[in-house]
Amino acid sequence: MSGLNELLEILGQAYAQRALLASVLVGITCGLLGVFIVLRNMSLIGDALSHAILPGVVAGFLIAGHSLVAFFTGSVAAGLVAATAITWLQRKVRAREDAAIGIIFSAMFALGIIGISSVTRKQGVHLDMKDFLFGNVLGISNEDLWLGGLIALYTLACIVLFYRFFFITTFQAVTAQSSGIRVDLMHYFMMLLLSFAVVASLQSVGVVLVVAMLIIPASTALQLSKRLPIVLIVSATTGVVSAGGGLVLAIIMEFPPGPAMTLLAFVLYLLAILFSPENGLIPQFFRSRSRRRTRQLEDILKLIVRLQEREEFDTQTLAERLNQRENVITGRLISLKKRGWMRQGEGKIWRLTDAGLERAYELIRAHRLWESYLWREMGLSEGQLHAQAERYEHSLPEGFVDAVDARLGYPLTDPHGSSIPQRASGNQREADNKSFIKLTELALGESGMILSAQPDEGVRLKLWDAGISAGQPFVRAQTDTPNALCLQSNRGTYVLPQSLAARVRVRRISS
């Protein structure tokens, strides 16, 4: 409690309140401008301008003495000179952008240091270089506060009024140019605003660390959102938290305020890259693990169907068939049960649910369609098909698979000759449900067609396992096999058990 009381006592002082308000204003200004600086890949230019203003500070002091207006005017002028010189080197001398930035900012920074050193050697002159390099937020005056407030309001007003111009020149510079917008003018206007932000941050964090307040909050916001208005709000908020919180932290821990603000901003950035819902490393890790888990479960589901384990089975039998330990299989089956794909009977007895069979049906359909696509459209050999199709079948949405099916012309078999399960539309299923007869009701020599709408997925599964697809025309033929029914089509002859044929829905075809 003594530490808290001491902090409150310090914050109750006028100089601390000025420092806190100045820090908040710097956070807002740098947070808003930093978004466009980062999106335009101008982070190095921000660093260059923050160092290049030192000659302007010296020039202002030589002309008008220790005057805030002189410092401001000289700093902005030096920033614009640096921005113009960098652009000139790029366009006229064809210097690389990073080289041009390095040349100008290092030369002007060196000139500023020499100027400050020369001025401070004169008797009675106090111009502390450390205050310019690392800031002196606790020495903020009322004039500095007014300047920071005006710059923050001006920056906010410019972004609101010229938002569309900033937006289009940031993301679609060519389109903006063709629409008659002066992209180069907007570039120099951005340099002007950036110079203002650097000057506003001079007393708070100094020229060395101002680039951190421009880049880190904006980068944090871009980790959390991709919508520009939200990014601007989050970046400004992060800047305020970093600057204000850094100042409080510096008071508590007796750290230099500028570095404390920068470190807090960096900590917030680390938290964003770790925990951001969309891009964070930890959510990505859990999503990736969940996808791997789902893929493993779906692969086991497919194997159960391919092994024709439609009826009840025990875990020991399945473990032997899949060549895995029984406890591993049991764990996977419990997970499948939680998803509604398996049903557990007494003891170790398990059975596929209709939902599980339908999901397996969709996966096998997707796999075989992708194999067909890769073979027909991409020219892959049969030996390359399985691994690629195995990856796509789990990750792409059903609508995409339907588009592939349509692109291929609704094939009935894959490149290996295996039947591809067919998907019927809702209207087709409704029509089939109204006009079907059972296969056993079809007379010898009569023609028919297998319908998509079957009594359950088990019937559809057994049909395409036998090589019979929905929409396939056939003729009922004579067979000598007892308790069986024979179908003949242009793709071959099929013999079905009588028990299955009694459940198969067909439609008569007039001869």
C-alpha positions as CSV (number, residue, x, y, z in Angstrom):
1,M,0.0,0.0,0.0
2,S,2.9,2.4,0.7
3,G,4.1,1.9,-2.9
4,L,0.6,2.7,-4.2
5,N,0.3,5.7,-2.0
6,E,3.7,7.0,-3.1
7,L,2.6,6.5,-6.8
8,L,-0.6,8.4,-6.2
9,E,1.3,11.2,-4.5
10,I,3.7,11.5,-7.4
11,L,0.8,11.5,-9.9
12,G,-0.9,14.2,-8.0
13,Q,2.0,16.6,-8.8
14,A,1.6,19.0,-11.7
15,Y,4.7,17.9,-13.5
16,A,3.7,14.2,-13.4
17,Q,0.2,15.0,-14.7
18,R,1.7,17.0,-17.5
19,A,4.0,14.1,-18.3
20,L,1.1,11.6,-18.3
21,L,-1.1,13.7,-20.5
22,A,1.8,14.3,-22.9
23,S,2.5,10.6,-23.0
24,V,-1.2,9.9,-23.9
25,L,-1.1,12.4,-26.7
26,V,2.1,10.9,-28.1
27,G,0.5,7.5,-28.0
28,I,-2.5,8.7,-29.9
29,T,-0.5,10.6,-32.5
30,C,2.1,7.9,-33.1
31,G,-0.5,5.1,-33.0
32,L,-2.6,6.7,-35.7
33,L,0.2,7.6,-38.1
34,G,2.1,4.4,-37.4
35,V,-0.6,2.3,-39.1
36,F,-0.1,4.1,-42.4
37,I,3.7,4.1,-42.0
38,V,3.8,0.3,-41.5
39,L,1.3,-0.4,-44.3
40,R,3.3,1.7,-46.7
41,N,6.5,0.0,-45.7
42,M,7.9,3.3,-44.5
43,S,9.2,2.2,-41.1
44,L,12.8,3.0,-42.1
45,I,11.7,6.5,-43.2
46,G,10.1,7.1,-39.8
47,D,13.4,6.2,-38.2
48,A,15.3,8.4,-40.6
49,L,13.0,11.4,-39.9
50,S,13.3,11.0,-36.2
51,H,17.1,11.3,-36.4
52,A,17.1,13.9,-39.2
53,I,15.3,16.6,-37.2
54,L,18.4,17.3,-35.0
55,P,19.9,19.8,-37.5
56,G,16.6,21.6,-37.4
57,V,16.7,21.8,-33.6
58,V,20.1,23.4,-33.8
59,A,19.1,25.8,-36.5
60,G,16.0,26.9,-34.6
61,F,18.1,27.4,-31.4
62,L,20.7,29.5,-33.3
63,I,18.0,31.7,-34.8
64,A,15.6,32.2,-31.9
65,G,17.2,30.7,-28.9
66,H,15.5,28.3,-26.5
67,S,12.0,28.7,-28.1
68,L,9.5,26.0,-28.6
69,V,8.2,27.6,-31.8
70,A,11.8,27.7,-33.2
71,F,12.4,24.0,-32.2
72,F,9.1,23.0,-33.9
73,T,9.7,25.0,-37.1
74,G,13.3,23.9,-37.5
75,S,12.4,20.2,-36.8
76,V,9.6,20.1,-39.3
77,A,11.7,21.9,-41.9
78,A,14.6,19.4,-41.4
79,G,12.2,16.5,-41.6
80,L,10.8,17.8,-44.9
81,V,14.3,18.4,-46.3
82,A,15.2,14.8,-45.3
83,A,12.1,13.3,-47.0
84,T,12.7,15.3,-50.1
85,A,16.4,14.3,-50.3
86,I,15.6,10.6,-49.8
87,T,13.0,10.8,-52.6
88,W,15.4,12.7,-54.9
89,L,18.1,10.1,-54.4
90,Q,15.7,7.3,-55.2
91,R,14.2,8.9,-58.4
92,K,17.1,10.9,-59.8
93,V,20.2,9.0,-58.7
94,R,18.4,5.6,-58.8
95,A,19.7,4.7,-55.3
96,R,18.1,1.8,-53.5
97,E,15.4,2.9,-51.0
98,D,17.2,1.5,-47.9
99,A,20.5,3.0,-49.1
100,A,19.0,6.4,-49.7
101,I,17.4,6.4,-46.3
102,G,20.6,5.3,-44.6
103,I,22.7,8.0,-46.4
104,I,20.4,10.9,-45.6
105,F,19.5,10.1,-42.0
106,S,23.0,9.2,-40.9
107,A,24.4,12.4,-42.5
108,M,21.8,14.7,-41.0
109,F,22.0,12.9,-37.6
110,A,25.8,13.4,-37.6
111,L,25.3,17.0,-38.5
112,G,22.8,17.5,-35.7
113,I,25.1,15.9,-33.1
114,I,28.0,18.1,-34.2
115,G,25.8,21.2,-34.1
116,I,24.5,20.4,-30.6
117,S,28.1,19.7,-29.4
118,S,29.3,23.0,-30.8
119,V,26.5,25.0,-29.3
120,T,26.8,23.5,-25.8
121,R,30.5,24.5,-25.7
122,K,29.4,28.2,-25.6
123,Q,29.2,29.7,-22.2
124,G,25.8,29.9,-20.6
125,V,24.2,27.6,-23.2
126,H,22.3,24.6,-22.0
127,L,21.2,22.2,-24.7
128,D,21.4,18.7,-23.3
129,M,21.8,16.1,-26.1
130,K,20.4,13.3,-23.9
131,D,17.0,15.1,-23.7
132,F,16.8,15.0,-27.5
133,L,18.1,11.5,-27.9
134,F,16.1,9.8,-25.1
135,G,13.5,12.3,-24.1
136,N,12.7,14.0,-20.8
137,V,9.0,13.5,-20.2
138,L,9.1,14.6,-16.6
139,G,10.4,18.0,-17.8
140,I,7.4,18.7,-20.0
141,S,6.3,22.3,-19.9
142,N,2.8,23.7,-20.5
143,E,4.0,24.9,-23.9
144,D,5.1,21.4,-24.8
145,L,1.7,20.1,-23.7
146,W,-0.2,22.6,-25.9
147,L,2.0,21.7,-28.8
148,G,1.5,18.0,-28.4
149,G,-2.3,18.5,-28.0
150,L,-2.5,20.6,-31.2
151,I,-0.5,18.1,-33.2
152,A,-2.6,15.2,-31.9
153,L,-5.9,17.0,-32.9
154,Y,-4.4,18.1,-36.2
155,T,-3.3,14.5,-37.0
156,L,-6.7,13.1,-36.0
157,A,-8.5,15.7,-38.1
158,C,-6.4,15.0,-41.2
159,I,-6.9,11.3,-41.0
160,V,-10.7,11.7,-40.6
161,L,-11.0,14.3,-43.4
162,F,-8.6,12.6,-45.9
163,Y,-9.2,9.0,-44.9
164,R,-10.3,7.9,-48.4
165,F,-7.1,9.4,-49.9
166,F,-4.9,7.8,-47.3
167,F,-6.7,4.5,-47.9
168,I,-6.5,4.3,-51.7
169,T,-2.9,5.6,-51.9
170,T,-1.9,3.1,-49.3
171,F,-3.5,0.0,-50.8
172,Q,-4.1,0.9,-54.5
173,A,-1.5,3.5,-55.5
174,V,-1.9,2.7,-59.2
175,T,-5.7,3.0,-59.1
176,A,-5.3,6.3,-57.2
177,Q,-2.9,7.6,-59.8
178,S,-5.2,6.7,-62.7
179,S,-8.1,8.4,-60.8
180,G,-6.3,11.7,-60.8
181,I,-5.1,11.6,-57.1
182,R,-1.7,13.1,-56.6
183,V,0.1,10.1,-54.9
184,D,3.3,12.0,-54.6
185,L,1.5,14.9,-52.9
186,M,-0.1,12.5,-50.4
187,H,3.4,11.0,-49.8
188,Y,4.9,14.4,-48.8
189,F,1.8,15.2,-46.8
190,M,2.4,12.0,-44.9
191,M,6.0,13.1,-44.3
192,L,4.7,16.4,-42.9
193,L,2.4,14.6,-40.5
194,L,5.3,12.2,-39.6
195,S,7.5,15.2,-38.9
196,F,4.9,16.6,-36.6
197,A,4.6,13.3,-34.7
198,V,8.4,13.1,-34.2
199,V,8.5,16.7,-32.9
200,A,5.6,15.9,-30.5
201,S,7.5,12.8,-29.3
202,L,10.8,14.6,-28.8
203,Q,10.3,15.4,-25.1
204,S,8.6,12.1,-24.3
205,V,10.7,9.3,-25.8
206,G,13.4,11.2,-27.8
207,V,14.5,10.7,-31.4
208,V,16.1,7.3,-30.8
209,L,12.9,5.6,-29.5
210,V,10.2,7.5,-31.3
211,V,10.3,5.0,-34.1
212,A,9.3,2.3,-31.6
213,M,6.1,4.3,-30.8
214,L,5.4,4.6,-34.5
215,I,5.9,1.0,-35.4
216,I,5.2,-1.3,-32.5
217,P,1.6,-0.2,-31.6
218,A,0.6,-0.3,-35.3
219,S,2.2,-3.8,-35.7
220,T,0.3,-4.9,-32.6
221,A,-3.0,-3.7,-34.1
222,L,-2.4,-5.4,-37.4
223,Q,-2.0,-8.6,-35.5
224,L,-5.4,-8.2,-34.0
225,S,-7.5,-7.0,-37.0
226,K,-7.4,-6.5,-40.8
227,R,-10.1,-3.8,-41.0
228,L,-8.4,-0.4,-41.2
229,P,-10.8,1.6,-39.0
230,I,-10.5,-1.0,-36.2
231,V,-6.7,-1.1,-36.7
232,L,-6.5,2.6,-36.3
233,I,-8.5,2.5,-33.1
234,V,-6.5,-0.4,-31.6
235,S,-3.2,1.1,-32.6
236,A,-4.1,4.4,-30.9
237,T,-5.3,2.6,-27.8
238,T,-2.1,0.5,-27.7
239,G,0.0,3.6,-28.1
240,V,-1.9,5.3,-25.1
241,V,-1.5,2.2,-22.9
242,S,2.2,1.8,-23.9
243,A,3.0,5.5,-23.3
244,G,0.9,6.1,-20.2
245,G,1.6,2.7,-18.7
246,G,5.3,3.0,-19.4
247,L,5.4,6.3,-17.6
248,V,3.7,4.8,-14.5
249,L,6.0,1.8,-14.7
250,A,9.0,4.1,-14.9
251,I,7.9,5.9,-11.8
252,I,7.4,2.7,-9.8
253,M,10.5,1.0,-10.9
254,E,12.7,4.1,-11.3
255,F,13.4,3.4,-14.9
256,P,14.0,6.0,-17.7
257,P,10.5,6.8,-19.0
258,G,11.3,6.5,-22.8
259,P,12.7,3.0,-22.6
260,A,10.0,1.9,-20.2
261,M,7.3,3.0,-22.8
262,T,9.1,1.1,-25.6
263,L,9.5,-2.1,-23.6
264,L,5.8,-2.0,-22.5
265,A,4.8,-1.6,-26.2
266,F,7.0,-4.5,-27.1
267,V,5.4,-6.7,-24.4
268,L,2.0,-5.8,-25.8
269,Y,3.2,-6.8,-29.2
270,L,4.5,-10.1,-27.9
271,L,1.1,-10.8,-26.3
272,A,-0.6,-10.0,-29.6
273,I,1.5,-12.4,-31.6
274,L,1.0,-15.1,-29.0
275,F,-2.7,-14.8,-28.3
276,S,-4.3,-13.0,-31.2
277,P,-7.5,-15.0,-32.1
278,E,-6.7,-15.1,-35.8
279,N,-3.0,-14.8,-36.1
280,G,-1.7,-15.7,-32.7
281,L,0.9,-18.5,-32.4
282,I,-0.9,-20.2,-29.5
283,P,-4.4,-20.2,-31.1
284,Q,-2.8,-21.4,-34.4
285,F,-1.1,-24.2,-32.5
286,F,-4.4,-25.4,-31.0
287,R,-6.2,-25.0,-34.3
288,S,-3.5,-27.0,-36.1
289,R,-3.6,-29.7,-33.4
290,S,-7.4,-29.8,-33.7
291,R,-7.2,-30.2,-37.5
292,R,-4.7,-33.0,-37.1
293,R,-6.9,-34.7,-34.5
294,T,-9.9,-34.4,-36.8
295,R,-8.0,-35.7,-39.7
296,Q,-6.9,-38.8,-37.7
297,L,-10.5,-39.4,-36.6
298,E,-11.8,-39.1,-40.2
299,D,-9.1,-41.4,-41.5
300,I,-10.1,-44.0,-39.0
301,L,-13.8,-43.5,-40.0
302,K,-12.9,-44.1,-43.6
303,L,-10.9,-47.2,-42.8
304,I,-13.8,-48.6,-40.8
305,V,-16.1,-48.1,-43.8
306,R,-13.6,-49.5,-46.3
307,L,-13.1,-52.6,-44.1
308,Q,-16.9,-52.9,-44.4
309,E,-17.4,-52.8,-40.7
310,R,-21.0,-51.5,-41.1
311,E,-22.2,-54.1,-38.6
312,E,-21.2,-54.3,-35.0
313,F,-17.5,-55.0,-34.2
314,D,-15.3,-55.0,-31.1
315,T,-12.2,-52.9,-30.5
316,Q,-9.9,-55.9,-30.5
317,T,-10.9,-56.9,-34.0
318,L,-10.6,-53.3,-35.3
319,A,-7.2,-52.9,-33.7
320,E,-6.0,-56.0,-35.4
321,R,-7.4,-54.9,-38.8
322,L,-5.8,-51.4,-38.4
323,N,-2.6,-52.7,-36.9
324,Q,-2.8,-50.4,-33.8
325,R,-3.0,-50.8,-30.1
326,E,-6.4,-51.5,-28.7
327,N,-6.3,-48.6,-26.2
328,V,-5.4,-46.2,-29.0
329,I,-8.4,-47.5,-31.0
330,T,-10.7,-47.2,-28.0
331,G,-9.6,-43.6,-27.5
332,R,-10.3,-42.8,-31.1
333,L,-13.7,-44.5,-31.0
334,I,-14.7,-42.5,-27.9
335,S,-13.7,-39.3,-29.8
336,L,-15.8,-40.4,-32.8
337,K,-18.7,-41.1,-30.4
338,K,-18.5,-37.5,-29.0
339,R,-18.9,-36.3,-32.6
340,G,-21.9,-38.5,-33.1
341,W,-20.2,-40.7,-35.7
342,M,-20.1,-43.9,-33.6
343,R,-22.4,-45.7,-31.1
344,Q,-21.2,-47.9,-28.3
345,G,-23.0,-51.1,-27.4
346,E,-22.3,-53.5,-24.5
347,G,-18.7,-53.9,-23.5
348,K,-16.3,-53.4,-26.4
349,I,-19.0,-53.5,-29.1
350,W,-19.2,-50.5,-31.4
351,R,-21.3,-49.5,-34.4
352,L,-21.3,-46.7,-37.0
353,T,-24.1,-44.2,-36.8
354,D,-25.9,-42.9,-39.9
355,A,-24.1,-39.5,-39.4
356,G,-20.8,-41.3,-39.2
357,L,-21.5,-43.3,-42.4
358,E,-22.6,-40.1,-44.1
359,R,-19.3,-38.3,-43.1
360,A,-17.3,-41.2,-44.4
361,Y,-19.3,-41.2,-47.6
362,E,-18.4,-37.5,-48.1
363,L,-14.7,-38.0,-47.4
364,I,-14.4,-40.9,-49.8
365,R,-16.3,-38.9,-52.4
366,A,-14.0,-36.0,-51.9
367,H,-10.9,-38.2,-52.1
368,R,-11.9,-39.9,-55.3
369,L,-13.0,-36.7,-57.0
370,W,-9.7,-35.1,-56.1
371,E,-7.8,-38.0,-57.5
372,S,-9.8,-37.7,-60.7
373,Y,-9.2,-34.0,-60.9
374,L,-5.4,-34.3,-60.3
375,W,-5.2,-37.1,-62.8
376,R,-7.3,-35.5,-65.5
377,E,-6.6,-31.8,-65.1
378,M,-3.1,-31.7,-63.5
379,G,-1.6,-34.7,-65.3
380,L,-0.3,-36.5,-62.1
381,S,0.5,-40.1,-62.3
382,E,-1.6,-42.7,-60.5
383,G,1.2,-43.2,-57.9
384,Q,1.1,-39.5,-57.0
385,L,-2.7,-39.1,-56.6
386,H,-3.3,-40.6,-53.2
387,A,-1.1,-38.4,-51.1
388,Q,-2.3,-35.1,-52.7
389,A,-6.0,-36.1,-52.5
390,E,-5.6,-37.2,-48.9
391,R,-4.5,-33.7,-48.0
392,Y,-7.2,-31.9,-49.9
393,E,-10.2,-34.0,-48.8
394,H,-9.9,-32.8,-45.2
395,S,-9.3,-29.1,-45.8
396,L,-11.6,-27.9,-48.6
397,P,-15.3,-27.1,-48.1
398,E,-18.0,-29.3,-49.6
399,G,-19.1,-26.6,-52.0
400,F,-15.6,-26.7,-53.5
401,V,-15.8,-30.5,-53.9
402,D,-19.2,-30.1,-55.7
403,A,-17.5,-27.6,-58.1
404,V,-14.8,-30.1,-58.8
405,D,-17.5,-32.8,-59.4
406,A,-19.3,-30.5,-61.9
407,R,-16.0,-29.6,-63.6
408,L,-15.2,-33.2,-64.2
409,G,-18.7,-33.9,-65.6
410,Y,-19.9,-35.9,-62.5
411,P,-17.7,-39.0,-63.1
412,L,-18.8,-42.4,-61.8
413,T,-15.4,-43.9,-61.1
414,D,-11.9,-42.6,-60.1
415,P,-8.6,-43.3,-62.0
416,H,-8.3,-46.6,-60.1
417,G,-11.7,-47.8,-61.2
418,S,-13.3,-47.3,-57.8
419,S,-16.9,-46.0,-57.7
420,I,-17.4,-42.3,-56.7
421,P,-20.3,-41.7,-54.4
422,Q,-22.9,-39.4,-56.0
423,R,-24.6,-36.4,-54.4
424,A,-28.1,-35.6,-55.3
425,S,-29.7,-32.1,-55.0
426,G,-32.5,-31.5,-52.6
427,N,-35.1,-31.3,-55.5
428,Q,-33.8,-34.5,-57.0
429,R,-34.1,-36.3,-53.6
430,E,-37.6,-35.1,-53.2
431,A,-38.6,-36.2,-56.7
432,D,-36.9,-39.6,-56.1
433,N,-38.8,-40.1,-52.9
434,K,-42.1,-39.7,-54.7
435,S,-41.5,-41.9,-57.7
436,F,-39.4,-44.9,-56.5
437,I,-40.1,-48.6,-56.4
438,K,-38.1,-51.4,-54.8
439,L,-35.6,-53.2,-57.0
440,T,-37.3,-56.5,-56.3
441,E,-40.5,-55.1,-57.8
442,L,-38.8,-54.7,-61.2
443,A,-39.6,-57.6,-63.5
444,L,-37.1,-59.6,-65.5
445,G,-36.0,-57.8,-68.6
446,E,-37.4,-54.5,-67.3
447,S,-35.1,-51.4,-67.3
448,G,-34.6,-49.1,-64.3
449,M,-32.2,-46.6,-62.8
450,I,-30.7,-46.4,-59.3
451,L,-31.9,-43.4,-57.4
452,S,-29.8,-41.1,-55.2
453,A,-32.4,-41.1,-52.4
454,Q,-32.0,-44.5,-50.6
455,P,-33.5,-45.5,-47.3
456,D,-30.2,-44.9,-45.5
457,E,-26.5,-44.4,-46.1
458,G,-25.8,-48.1,-45.6
459,V,-27.7,-49.0,-48.8
460,R,-25.9,-46.3,-50.8
461,L,-22.5,-47.4,-49.4
462,K,-23.1,-51.1,-50.3
463,L,-24.2,-50.1,-53.8
464,W,-21.2,-48.0,-54.7
465,D,-19.0,-50.6,-53.0
466,A,-20.4,-53.0,-55.6
467,G,-19.6,-50.5,-58.3
468,I,-23.2,-49.3,-58.8
469,S,-23.7,-45.5,-58.8
470,A,-26.8,-43.3,-58.6
471,G,-28.2,-42.4,-62.0
472,Q,-26.9,-45.6,-63.6
473,P,-29.4,-47.3,-66.0
474,F,-29.6,-51.1,-66.0
475,V,-31.7,-54.1,-67.0
476,R,-32.8,-56.8,-64.5
477,A,-31.4,-60.1,-65.8
478,Q,-31.8,-63.8,-64.9
479,T,-29.4,-65.3,-62.4
480,D,-28.7,-68.9,-61.2
481,T,-27.4,-67.6,-57.8
482,P,-29.9,-68.4,-55.1
483,N,-31.3,-65.5,-53.0
484,A,-29.7,-63.0,-55.4
485,L,-30.7,-60.5,-58.1
486,C,-28.7,-59.7,-61.3
487,L,-28.4,-56.3,-62.9
488,Q,-26.8,-55.7,-66.3
489,S,-25.6,-52.3,-67.6
490,N,-23.1,-51.0,-70.1
491,R,-20.5,-51.1,-67.3
492,G,-20.9,-54.7,-66.4
493,T,-23.0,-57.3,-64.6
494,Y,-23.8,-57.0,-60.9
495,V,-25.2,-59.6,-58.5
496,L,-26.8,-58.3,-55.3
497,P,-28.1,-60.2,-52.3
498,Q,-31.9,-60.4,-52.2
499,S,-31.9,-58.8,-48.7
500,L,-30.1,-55.7,-50.2
501,A,-32.2,-55.6,-53.4
502,A,-35.4,-55.4,-51.3
503,R,-34.2,-52.1,-49.9
504,V,-32.8,-50.5,-53.0
505,R,-34.9,-47.7,-54.5
506,V,-35.1,-47.5,-58.3
507,R,-37.2,-45.9,-61.0
508,R,-38.6,-47.7,-64.0
509,I,-37.3,-46.6,-67.4
510,S,-39.6,-46.9,-70.4
511,S,-38.1,-49.0,-73.2
